[in-house]
């Protein structure tokens, strides 16, 4: 879609006599314009600098059959946002007379087509990254292609860094519209549309997050199934992906006869409707590939047990410790697990302090984001997109810390599992 025919949104010079709210709302609108322009540029880079050269390369670097699944739905997402940018340009042109933006977000992103396209992309994302990783390992020309593209780009961003942007887009929109709503007085014509837009975007983001969580769990189960030597169990895992109840990273602790700790190691525990599986985690991967695309952990089954043979033999409240899950085996071995990472062992007081520090930093970065939006010049690595990424990163850390606090206040659980060699 030509930018000559459809020029990008451009705010006119700020008129005199505006209220403080009007000035701030105008700056936030500028952030929305810049953020969307940057996002659309990233989408076009994926198509023009990666997909098209790969499809047209002679000799072939990858076959079209392998290229298409990697970039599945990318063109449709680009089209959605090209249309949104046209509508945004029209709304920005009349901003000083209308000062309304919420209804545009509702009209643009409440369509079922948007949910369908983004759902397909999110559901395929883990598979796309796996295809890229596999191609890097089996096709040296493809690995070299990715390295050259990254090194020749101004921002040195990887293909993964570009392709993850659609996953992050709606949380970024939500942050911007929350700021806009915060600076929209009661009774303003844009207040109700902004509230409706936030509701729509939050529901959309929640659906996409849940779909990605399920897709990631299915991918982990498939990876586990490939590592299982027992054909019957492997077939069972492949057929029971929908029956996965829980998939968590725990700490397995083995105890001796006198109760002393013999060893502790991080494990992945898969709880299905009818079987409990404990797996080793291997996160190592080739450095040259890991720098381009997340390699992800590999799982190897440590032991498994039919769920009907697993018994809860002890539950005890531990107010000042993290949640511990024990799996009692026959003999003198007691594998156990602490929920989430070792950081959860720090205990609630320290965790609450860390949470307060993160919340303070988030409020500071949000203020910085608004100030960056008022800059007149363009500076590398100092723009609203970068500042919004800081906000998103801090929000993720806050969610993790809240989960650790929740885990630290839960109970200990000891299970009895049929004996297996450790």
C-alpha positions, 0 to 999 in steps of 0.5 A: 500500500503506497505511502504516496497515495495514503500518506502516514498520520501527521499531527499539525502544529500545536495550537495555542490556548490548550488545556493541560489535558489537551496537551498531554492527550496530543502527546499521547496521540503522537506516541500512538502515531509513532508506535504504529508507524514503527510497528507497520515498518517492522511488519513490512520488513519481515515481508520485504527483507525476509519472506520475499528474498527467501521465496525469490532466492536462486539457488533455493535457500529454503523450499516454499513449502517450508517458508510459508508456515514460518510467515503464516498470516504475516501478510494479513496482519500487515493489511489490517494495520495498513487499513488502520493507519489510513483511518488513523491518518484521517482521524489525526487530520481532524484531531483539533476539532474532534479530539476523539480516538477511542471509537477508531480502535473499537471499529478497527480491532473488534472485527472477528477478522482481526481476532482470527488472523492474530489467533492463527499467528499466535497459535503458529508462533511456537511452530514457526520458531521451531521451523526457523531453528530446525532450518538453521541447524540443517541449512547453513545457507539459511543461518548465514542469510539470517546473520547477514540480514541482522548485521546489515540492519541499522538496529541489528534486530533479529528475525525473531525480534521482528516476528515477536512484535505482533505478540506484543502489539495489543499490550502496547496499545492497552498501555497507550490507551490507558494513558489517554483515558487517564488524561481524558476528563469526565464528560469528554466525548472520547471518554466512553469510546476509550473505555469501550476500546480498552475493554475490547483490546483487553479481551482480545489480548487475554484470548491471545495470551491464553491461546499462546499458553495452550499452543506452548504447552502442546509444543512442550508435550510434543517435544516430550513425546519425541524423547520418550522411548516407551512407544505406548507412552509416547503415543499416549502423550501425542493423543492426550495433549488436550488432557494436560492439566498442569505443566510446571517447572519445579525443583526436585530434591532427593533425600537420604535415609536420615532426611539429608538433602542428596541433590536438587535439580530443576525438573518439568512436571507434566500432569495429565488426566491419567499420568504424572511425568517428571522430565529433565530440562536441557536449555543448551543450544548452539550459540550462533543459533541461540543468538538469532532465535530462542532455542527453547528447552528440551525435555527427557523423561525422568520417570512417570506414574499412572495417576491412580497410583499417586496418593496425597500423604501429607499436606502442611501449611508453610506460611513463610516458605515457598510451595513445596511438592514432594513425590515419595518413592519407594526406598530412601529417596524423596524427590521434591519440588519447589514451585517456580524458580529458586527465587521463590525460596526468598520468602514473602518479605523480600518478594514484597519489597522487590514487587514494590521496587518494580512497581515504583520503576514502572511508574517512573518509566511510564512518566519517562514514556510521556516525556519521550513523546514530547521530544522534537527530534529523532534519536536512536534508541530513545523513542516511545517504542523503546520506552513502551518496551521497557513498560512491557518488560517491567509489567512481565516482571511484576506478574512473575513476582506476583506469581512468586508471592502467591506460590510462597503463600501456598501449602506443602504437598507430599505425594506417594508415587510407585517406586522407580529408579532415580 
